[in-house]
């Protein structure tokens, strides 16, 4: 283990894992509490449209994914809040369209398209320093959002009706939360890919929720668990020559079912 820590790509991978875990601890907690995993999944899949946009117009696909994820997330949130139709059907359609746009734009892009599979299944061992910088910036934005509006986010998560009577802008804060989820998803995409992003976003928070009830404790514990899952997954994937993203998710899933078993026995 100490030998592989000397490798630069492994150092970058660990740094990416820590940054992602902080974001997932903060935002994943509110995703679990608000029960908006489905919208988060829609944002994750539709972000692929931004990747295609980046390749087609020749700019960093991560920037395209950020823009597409935020815009599609806001669109899905507005649909959920305002439409009289079944929200799950419309959101599912929107995420399918996002992925379809991404695939078509990539097909239309001339030349060799490298690392496309890494966006779907993750490539934490290949995260460059330039993307680490983007992750740091996104982490700072997410932490500032949660710190500045922590009490308001608690209010809209547990009692939106009461929050409305207290003149708290519930809809605007909800859209801000959706934007933060979109930013977090783009970060997690680098680690486990768009296909499995929801697992890493929600599993650490769900495990933490088995043992603590206070939101601040849940955020801290889920961040620690996220780091632990990623480190164990990285070590196993390197040792057994397995795909890192999938190994991290399997470790996380095993921990979740283990926590359910422990809670059942204790009860």
Steps between C-alpha positions, in 0.01 A plus 500: 500500500783740587669425166197594291458823700828616346342494154375838376182363341409332829560823692272681255240224539503527879473878483206468260338247733530732800358798308211293366424354844472847655251607234304174525488526878352849480263461207428128522357554848243746366423270204420215741305719743294662222457168316596644164724217380299469179561860396869453585509197269340706224762773539781244491388343174410824325848640580627277220348754261748756629788262440390459141468877472858544621640251249296643213604863557852420620500614865550313828216243526490550878397863449228384260384240753475766773288729281278220371456343844401830665259601223338157472479474880322834523268393219415174678441680830263747335317213330465317831367807678269643234376231265171315540638204307685210664834657594691170490399439137602848386829490692579156358434634150722803561793290619465267201501801265813636672687175447372477143623852420841416642534182295390674177740792550786257564406309183511827304840595642781429259822335610591270784289532818711379791386406850127501421441184703665662802211745520252213515689268734752730666875521486624615838851373426522733200378824660740778386609790719295740287183312596610496864504879486144500364400265783651733761306795355174299495562382858549859617175608330306208651639552851421873485144428382432260787668715766319819395157340469524209745202598719286578197588168337401321820169686503405413142615139550288422806209747491465701178154623600633652823795642306257673264313657793833634626554675164784267404529484116436126481497468120817704450686301767380175343637610162828592671515151654437345159786709356729377780396142422591558134846629593556203732394255230757641257768446767390144575489425127881515497518229766231240421340628178151620416355148513586449869512858623179477704637211705799697627286811546242326720646181655738668751217730615259206519748301713557800727124540534483153653699612803452877544201731471651846538578649158844636587606161634357335191699731270827436686450123524395462136808699386726273706325190370534624142876543543524155660301331221712665232831410667398137551365482145820649359716256694293198393485610136877555487579176682254278308527687167131596496315803365537765770156666469308175512708373793432818699125459441503132601685589821245775569205269429642226724543754781139616457353151531737427790370811678142386440586163652666659804202730556255209469694292754523791744127562473 
